[in-house]
Amino acid sequence: MRDLIRQILQGYKSLKLEGQEEGYVQFSGQDPDSRQAVSIKILPRVIGADPKIAERFDDLARAIRQLNHPNIAPVRKAGEEAGLPYIVSRALEKGHALAAKLDQPWAVDTAADVVSQVGLALEHAYNKGIVHGGLTPDNIAIEDGGRVLVTDFGLDEMIDLAGVGAKKAASPYLAPERMAGGAADARADVYSLAAILYSMLTKRKPQAVAGRVPPPSQFNPTVSQRMDEVVTRALAHNPADRYPDVKTFLTALGASTVVPARQAPEVASGQTCPNCGAEDQTARFCRKCGARLDQPRPAVPPQRPTKESTVERSVLDEPIQVTTVEVGRVDMGKGIDLGDTVIARPIEVAGTDLDVEFPEPLPMPELGADLWVAAGQGPAIAMPEPPPMPSLDWAEAAPPMPEVPVIEDDPASEESV
């Protein structure tokens, strides 16, 4: 067995044994090629000779290697060495594990965002045929930039296939059916998601009281009633009472975050719990059974009107001033009683008394039709004949061409040649 483990670890640098968890041994090291920190989980049990188990293991290892999502820690290798299963994934370098931050207060929106990112990673794994089945805050890491990474996908099923999974240790983040050895499914992941959200909102692990988990608003008054309903339903003991899948749970969770949180109601001191009869209860919930102790607020006694309120009321009691403005007039009044007030009147420019001062326009001359000569019947205008064009003999007018000189051969030049 040790020789097989050495074969798997061969080549990695800065190896360190981190511990032996339930069903696997974990090492940390450095990849020799990429120089990145890696986490190596080895199952100390060889896969049996059952062909069905071997086939399922091969399919599972292939699906794990195909996981590619921004909220899933990248898997370097997944398979077996001489039958010994192992998973190598990238380790978180800059960030922190969620389990180390559950003791600090988380805002409702921030906690819901972290759980939503985890849910998106689960949905991607479902499409590859992988159910987590063992989701806890130890499997969730948050980088410095706020991105959430989920690890150990398929690890629980590998442990079951290798036969090294003893009875799981009690964990408040695992569904009751998983604690009893039941198979993992989407409803079990819904329970784990809600349990993680419960711890982030209340800084305590979910614990059922009389078969029911107290609502998170009992410990955190900023949680809305709608979110109470979503979380308590997802934490139902019976899987049939939970949300059927992670997608439905995330949809309900997203709708609950937009509902404003209610203010803590006033509870009278010395109140008796109507459920169990415990006395002297001063909180919103019974300290013994967790029943709600909300009571209607007492009626506010009427107050005597002050001087300021009397003045305001007298101003408001005055009738409404109605004003209508039109061209040439304006209607002003109080209430519905209207009166006419003329603010402008048109000025007459020329009326019956002034039109006599304007002279009559001069008459236009009238021309008879006989004064106009009909077209084509008037005397024609004689046009002079154009002068004749001169006739030129271009051969006579052109200057004579000079004679071409004749060049004769020189006999003296021929003899010299």
Helices and strands as residue ranges (DSSP letters): H 2-9, E 13-21, E 24-30, E 37-42, H 51-65, E 75-81, E 84-90, E 95-97, G 98-101, H 108-127, G 137-139, E 140-143, E 148-150, H 155-162, H 176-179, H 186-202, G 216-218, H 225-234, G 239-241, H 246-257, H 307-317, E 321-326, E 329-334, E 337-341, G 355-357, G 369-371, H 394-397, H 411-416
